Amino acid sequence: MRVFNFSAGPAVLPEAVLKKAQEELLEYKDSGMSVMEMSHRSKVFEDILNKAESDLRDLLQIPDNYKVLFLQGGGHTQFAMVPLNLMINREADYILTGQWAKKASEEASKYGKVNIVASSKDENFSYIPDLSDLDISEKADYVYICQNNTIYGTTIKNLPNTKGKDLVSDVSSMLLSEPMDVSKYGILWGGAQKNVGPSGVTIVIIRDDLIRDDVLEGTPTMLKYKTHADNNSLYNTPPCFNIYICGLVFEWLKDLGGLDVMKKMNEEKAAILYNFLDESNLFKGTVRKEDRSLMNIPFITGDEELDKKFISEADNKGFKNLKGHRSVGGMRASLYNAMPKEGVEALVKFMKEFEMENR
Ligand SMILES: *Cc1c(COP(=O)(O)O)cnc(C)c1O
């Protein structure tokens, strides 16, 4: 029996996608083999890759002067690739809204001067600081944000005023949850395992002029965006099966009506849980209201023992992976695209029952 899986990542995938992959597992179309078994240089795989890219371009309306790369190495590799490729003046501005932004800034500081131009560390990253008039450094090669903070459940809803500098955004836990204006970014990138597909593929969307040859000295070939851009993500063997699954998710999203429809569905789902948290006498959200994420929703009872009891009883009822990240404590429900509305409704129903029994 499939459960309601609230994991932050790797996370729930659409059932229709898994079924399709199951149908095609032994033999993809009439190729006589599984996608896992075919050459990445074959025509049939090239079609899978090109279709995935063109569907993603449709979904996000990616302008022609942006490249789409399907890479490996996860988010942590992007923490290094961004400075290696962009930090030409050896200086960059980072906005600290949580652990992932912090890790990215620490990695970048190996290569140059990192300025923290805003931070919400003072209140355990439970809000987004005002980003409208930052002290952007004259020499900064880019401004870096983590747009949806998976651990803390905040989202940057108004992009920073970068004063002309290129914006680099980690959108790992919100990519394809809503429409985005790609033209506002220099680079946006996301690990697929949160809201898009299986772990093992990272999607990078990068403006042409940032694909440079004059990267930092000593940059490995594999960590140059240009290597992958020049070779249509086929410089070496890409994560073929994972890209195929991402492609099925893109088709699923297009069939649903695209990202406007997805956004509405996500807003509806999140409202079910947030409305309950706002009226509950037992559970409460941990994030400032205007900064709340549609994707990751942390909440607590205020009593650690009761949190534990809740997580364990929820688990027994088939509500899985609700334990919060250790730096926030309590619970966290991730309501990615593939989480059905029924899952959130059932969770809230269970929370109400738990509240009645434990007041
Ligand atoms: C999970 C996550 C990461 C880390 O990704 P890995 O693929 O595990 O390296 C980075 N940023 C955000 C926002 C994440 O949610």
The ligand as a Gaussian input file, in Angstrom:
#p B3LYP/6-31G(d) Opt

LIG

0 1
 C       18.324000      19.442000      -0.491000
 C       18.802000      20.778000      -0.821000
 C       20.143000      21.020000      -1.172000
 C       21.207000      19.928000      -1.166000
 O       21.054000      19.099000      -2.232000
 P       21.969000      17.792000      -2.479000
 O       21.477000      17.327000      -3.810000
 O       21.715000      16.840000      -1.370000
 O       23.381000      18.234000      -2.532000
 C       20.499000      22.304000      -1.523000
 N       19.603000      23.299000      -1.513000
 C       18.310000      23.111000      -1.168000
 C       17.361000      24.261000      -1.160000
 C       17.872000      21.848000      -0.812000
 O       16.591000      21.666000      -0.455000

